[in-house]
Amino acid sequence: MRVFPPRPFGGPLRPFVTLATATILAAVARAALASEPALPETVLAQVGSRAVTRAEFERQWARFASPPTAGSLEKRQRAFLDELVNKELLTLATSEAGYAPSPEEEARLGLTRLGAMRQTYYRLMVVDSLPPAPAPDAHGHGGADEEEQARLQRAAEERLIQRLIGPLRPQWDDSVATFLARAFGKLPKPKEEGVGWVRWNYTAWMPPVALADTARELGRSALGPFTVGRFLWHWAQVPAAQRDRPDSVAGVVQWAENFLAQGILDQEARRLGLDRAPEVEAEVAKQRQLFALDAYYRAHVSVAVDTSEKRLRAAWAKSPRVYDGQPSVLYEAIWYRRFDEASAAFRALARGARWDSVLTARFPEPADPEEARLVKNERDLYRHPQVLLPTNPDTTLARLFRGARRGHAFGPRDRAGQWWVYRFLERRDGKRHTFREARSYVAEKLAYDDEEKRLREHLLELRGRYAVRVNEAAMRALAAREPR
């Protein structure tokens, strides 16, 4: 239960006392500001010891500003400046609060340092080694050829890797590389599926390799054996969006050489002191500041969230229909590479075939357990019915389902080079949720409202703690033109 401090005074005189206090404080503030030197024209606001410069304002405006329809330019600029001032207020308060990273955050800071060190090393050894790109002539012709620049960069990367691993004299086993290439070849191709989240799942999957095969030696070097397990460990560290499937012997060996060079690269970068380079320290400091802001926010804002059972039930009872479901259509869908395969599935669905039988025919289960697990993952993406909401941009599908009967099959439909078949299940007019069904939505809304309210209150407290000065002349000059 929250305990609020007693009011110091009340009754009809309170508004007048409050107004008088505000008038006195405003007069004091004006007198204090009058005694301070004017802000330079390059500074739009001074927040304690920090400044919001015009250059920073324009840079952030280009990234985050609202569209012109959101009000006059002057009002939008003033609101945007308030956001930047709030950011500086939180930064100041966070720096004074004292922050000690948790063990998990320390580990993540270490990874940030490692990544920034590698980027700095790559810039020094690869990017800075490239010849300067030719400048275009007066007519804009003869500039840098992007393909040629990319070729030169790849060649520089290859030279660096060979220099790093040359002394290790690595030898690779083509038979094991072939085994790995075939395992990667069993993964679904990312470009086969047009839906973004499905494509991401395909890219993130690991190849089907049995535990017993992870001990197989892909290669040997002066450092000892390089096993399949070690290769897969390194592969798992590569961001999924940056992976190009090594489904050939040459591709597997190229990735293995990169992984082998990584340890030597890190040693050389540390020997050069790049782990403490200014740009690396700046990147780590930025990540540390984000962690500190998160901790400060949890301590001063998130703590205000009240999602007790009593409050949740009271909020739901006040307006239960706010948490009801939307009208929607429930259907099943599957895609095929070839028209004849999709036609066969369509006929089966039209005859009333069970959905599991359609999935089994589409994704036959192999004998190998690891491959079977992979196929099951892919099949499960289509196992459950999908929901079509009124806001879905696929108006063609909505038109197909209009007036459809339960069990009606549609297709094959050519969509982005894939043949889709569908089966209509049911139309829902919008479900009336019980409290148990709506509980998570109620809690999410109350938590959001509590955090927003507490954040506004806390920012007002910080404005009372730190002096905020706005350069009105510079803001007027800024409002005379649309920032870049």
Helices and strands as residue ranges (DSSP letters): H 14-34, E 43-47, E 50-53, H 54-64, G 68-70, H 73-97, H 103-125, G 127-129, H 146-165, G 166-168, E 171-172, H 174-185, G 190-192, H 196-204, G 211-215, E 217-221, E 224-227, H 228-237, G 240-242, H 249-271, G 274-276, H 278-300, G 302-304, H 309-318, G 320-323, E 328-336, H 339-350, H 355-362, H 369-380, E 386-388, H 395-401, E 409-415, E 418-428, H 435-465, E 468-470, H 472-479
